[in-house]
C-alpha cells in the first residue's frame, strides 16, 4: 500500500529552523500561498485555507540545498 506522507505547517517550520533557516509560520504560509516552495500547496477555502506539505518533496528539497558541517 502506498501513502503520501504530509507534515503540518508547525512541523515544517520546526524542521526549517532546525536546519538553520530563520523563519516563522507566517513567512512559510505566505511563501506557500505564492507558490515559492515546491514541497507544498495552499488550498483556499470559503472561511480558511489549508496547506498540504509533502514530506518526500520537502526532504528532496533539503537534500539539494543542505551542506554537512563539522560538529
MDAnalysis code that builds the backbone (N, CA, C; Angstrom):
import MDAnalysis as mda
import numpy as np

u = mda.Universe.empty(213, n_residues=71, atom_resindex=np.repeat(np.arange(71), 3), trajectory=True)
u.add_TopologyAttr("name", ["N", "CA", "C"] * 71)
u.add_TopologyAttr("resid", np.arange(1, 72))
u.add_TopologyAttr("resname", ["UNK", "UNK", "UNK", "UNK", "UNK", "UNK", "UNK", "UNK", "UNK", "UNK", "UNK", "UNK", "UNK", "UNK", "UNK", "UNK", "UNK", "UNK", "UNK", "UNK", "UNK", "UNK", "UNK", "UNK", "UNK", "UNK", "UNK", "UNK", "UNK", "UNK", "UNK", "UNK", "UNK", "UNK", "UNK", "UNK", "UNK", "UNK", "UNK", "UNK", "UNK", "UNK", "UNK", "UNK", "UNK", "UNK", "UNK", "UNK", "UNK", "UNK", "UNK", "UNK", "UNK", "UNK", "UNK", "UNK", "UNK", "UNK", "UNK", "UNK", "UNK", "UNK", "UNK", "UNK", "UNK", "UNK", "UNK", "UNK", "UNK", "UNK", "UNK"])
u.atoms.positions = np.array([
    [0.846, -1.182, 0.000],
    [0.000, 0.000, 0.000],
    [0.890, 1.242, 0.000],
    [0.556, 2.197, -0.808],
    [1.279, 3.447, -0.876],
    [0.564, 4.515, -0.061],
    [1.333, 5.397, 0.546],
    [0.757, 6.561, 1.219],
    [1.568, 7.786, 0.824],
    [0.970, 8.927, 0.952],
    [1.663, 10.189, 0.738],
    [1.772, 10.852, 2.102],
    [3.012, 10.904, 2.606],
    [3.227, 11.492, 3.920],
    [3.197, 13.010, 3.825],
    [2.553, 13.616, 4.797],
    [2.478, 15.072, 4.854],
    [2.931, 15.556, 6.227],
    [3.209, 16.846, 6.300],
    [3.582, 17.497, 7.547],
    [2.639, 18.670, 7.786],
    [2.522, 19.041, 9.033],
    [1.760, 20.241, 9.357],
    [2.646, 21.461, 9.153],
    [2.039, 22.612, 9.117],
    [2.790, 23.860, 8.999],
    [3.774, 23.987, 10.164],
    [3.331, 23.666, 11.372],
    [4.218, 23.761, 12.536],
    [5.394, 22.799, 12.416],
    [5.163, 21.604, 11.915],
    [6.254, 20.640, 11.747],
    [7.278, 21.132, 10.743],
    [6.826, 21.677, 9.619],
    [7.780, 22.131, 8.602],
    [8.560, 23.337, 9.106],
    [7.929, 24.233, 9.837],
    [8.643, 25.381, 10.393],
    [9.699, 24.911, 11.387],
    [9.359, 23.945, 12.229],
    [10.329, 23.404, 13.187],
    [11.511, 22.765, 12.464],
    [11.250, 22.037, 11.399],
    [12.346, 21.407, 10.645],
    [13.209, 22.450, 9.952],
    [12.601, 23.476, 9.377],
    [13.378, 24.540, 8.750],
    [14.270, 25.236, 9.775],
    [13.723, 25.513, 10.940],
    [14.513, 26.151, 11.999],
    [15.661, 25.247, 12.439],
    [15.410, 23.953, 12.548],
    [16.463, 23.003, 12.934],
    [17.577, 22.965, 11.890],
    [17.241, 23.292, 10.649],
    [18.223, 23.327, 9.560],
    [18.949, 24.670, 9.478],
    [18.598, 25.588, 10.355],
    [19.277, 26.876, 10.398],
    [18.582, 28.000, 9.660],
    [17.383, 27.764, 9.178],
    [16.637, 28.800, 8.470],
    [15.781, 29.559, 9.473],
    [16.011, 30.853, 9.550],
    [15.209, 31.690, 10.450],
    [13.893, 31.999, 9.743],
    [12.842, 31.446, 10.278],
    [11.541, 31.619, 9.631],
    [10.443, 31.606, 10.672],
    [9.254, 31.898, 10.233],
    [8.063, 31.867, 11.084],
    [6.943, 31.182, 10.320],
    [5.884, 30.876, 11.042],
    [4.720, 30.285, 10.394],
    [4.162, 31.228, 9.334],
    [4.146, 32.519, 9.642],
    [3.596, 33.493, 8.691],
    [4.415, 33.560, 7.410],
    [5.743, 33.501, 7.526],
    [6.591, 33.526, 6.330],
    [6.348, 32.299, 5.458],
    [6.261, 31.132, 6.093],
    [6.055, 29.902, 5.328],
    [4.658, 29.908, 4.709],
    [3.660, 30.357, 5.454],
    [2.315, 30.463, 4.887],
    [2.313, 31.350, 3.645],
    [2.933, 32.521, 3.735],
    [2.964, 33.447, 2.608],
    [3.692, 32.829, 1.417],
    [4.801, 32.153, 1.681],
    [5.560, 31.523, 0.597],
    [4.751, 30.421, -0.075],
    [4.057, 29.615, 0.701],
    [3.237, 28.549, 0.121],
    [2.074, 29.133, -0.692],
    [1.480, 30.195, -0.191],
    [0.380, 30.822, -0.926],
    [0.844, 31.388, -2.257],
    [2.099, 31.796, -2.338],
    [2.646, 32.369, -3.576],
    [3.319, 31.325, -4.457],
    [3.372, 30.080, -3.994],
    [3.974, 29.016, -4.789],
    [5.496, 29.030, -4.787],
    [6.099, 29.629, -3.766],
    [7.558, 29.743, -3.691],
    [8.212, 28.390, -3.436],
    [7.650, 27.602, -2.553],
    [8.234, 26.303, -2.206],
    [7.587, 25.188, -3.031],
    [8.414, 24.276, -3.562],
    [7.885, 23.193, -4.394],
    [7.334, 22.018, -3.595],
    [7.417, 22.072, -2.284],
    [7.036, 20.931, -1.451],
    [5.675, 21.073, -0.787],
    [4.941, 22.106, -1.123],
    [3.625, 22.253, -0.516],
    [2.720, 23.137, -1.346],
    [1.449, 23.045, -1.049],
    [0.450, 23.860, -1.753],
    [-0.520, 24.464, -0.743],
    [-1.072, 25.582, -1.113],
    [-2.124, 26.239, -0.345],
    [-3.440, 25.959, -1.043],
    [-4.422, 25.534, -0.274],
    [-5.739, 25.256, -0.830],
    [-6.726, 26.232, -0.190],
    [-7.186, 27.214, -0.960],
    [-8.117, 28.187, -0.376],
    [-9.461, 27.556, -0.047],
    [-10.075, 28.057, 1.013],
    [-11.403, 27.604, 1.399],
    [-12.323, 28.799, 1.563],
    [-13.583, 28.539, 1.829],
    [-14.527, 29.643, 1.985],
    [-14.168, 30.534, 3.164],
    [-13.868, 29.907, 4.315],
    [-13.504, 30.677, 5.505],
    [-12.004, 30.644, 5.755],
    [-11.419, 29.466, 5.651],
    [-9.997, 29.302, 5.919],
    [-9.386, 28.388, 4.865],
    [-8.162, 28.699, 4.512],
    [-7.444, 27.809, 3.612],
    [-6.697, 26.758, 4.408],
    [-6.098, 25.824, 3.706],
    [-5.276, 24.817, 4.368],
    [-4.046, 24.549, 3.513],
    [-3.088, 23.876, 4.103],
    [-1.824, 23.594, 3.440],
    [-1.613, 22.096, 3.363],
    [-1.118, 21.636, 2.229],
    [-0.652, 20.257, 2.095],
    [0.849, 20.352, 1.880],
    [1.606, 19.835, 2.830],
    [3.063, 19.890, 2.775],
    [3.552, 18.453, 2.682],
    [4.219, 18.150, 1.585],
    [4.599, 16.775, 1.278],
    [6.008, 16.473, 1.789],
    [6.088, 15.514, 2.696],
    [7.338, 15.163, 3.356],
    [8.420, 14.766, 2.365],
    [8.103, 13.924, 1.404],
    [9.103, 13.444, 0.442],
    [9.676, 14.603, -0.377],
    [8.810, 15.497, -0.841],
    [9.283, 16.643, -1.613],
    [10.105, 17.587, -0.743],
    [9.704, 17.749, 0.517],
    [10.476, 18.582, 1.437],
    [11.865, 17.992, 1.650],
    [11.927, 16.688, 1.897],
    [13.220, 16.016, 2.113],
    [14.119, 16.136, 0.879],
    [13.548, 16.019, -0.309],
    [14.333, 16.174, -1.535],
    [14.846, 17.605, -1.669],
    [14.016, 18.572, -1.358],
    [14.388, 19.985, -1.419],
    [15.545, 20.262, -0.463],
    [15.459, 19.714, 0.748],
    [16.525, 19.886, 1.733],
    [17.815, 19.238, 1.235],
    [17.727, 18.021, 0.724],
    [18.917, 17.298, 0.263],
    [19.657, 18.061, -0.835],
    [18.926, 18.778, -1.672],
    [19.542, 19.554, -2.754],
    [20.274, 20.798, -2.237],
    [19.934, 21.251, -1.035],
    [20.454, 22.526, -0.542],
    [21.350, 22.395, 0.681],
    [21.189, 21.344, 1.451],
    [21.902, 21.210, 2.726],
    [23.373, 20.874, 2.522],
    [24.186, 21.361, 3.433],
    [25.601, 21.017, 3.452],
    [25.956, 20.475, 4.823],
    [26.892, 19.553, 4.828],
    [27.355, 18.929, 6.071],
    [28.312, 19.883, 6.764],
    [28.110, 20.096, 8.072],
    [29.024, 20.936, 8.846],
    [29.643, 20.098, 9.951],
    [30.877, 20.393, 10.265],
    [31.575, 19.655, 11.335],
    [30.991, 20.057, 12.683],
    [30.883, 19.102, 13.557],
    [30.329, 19.368, 14.902],
    [31.325, 20.031, 15.801],
])
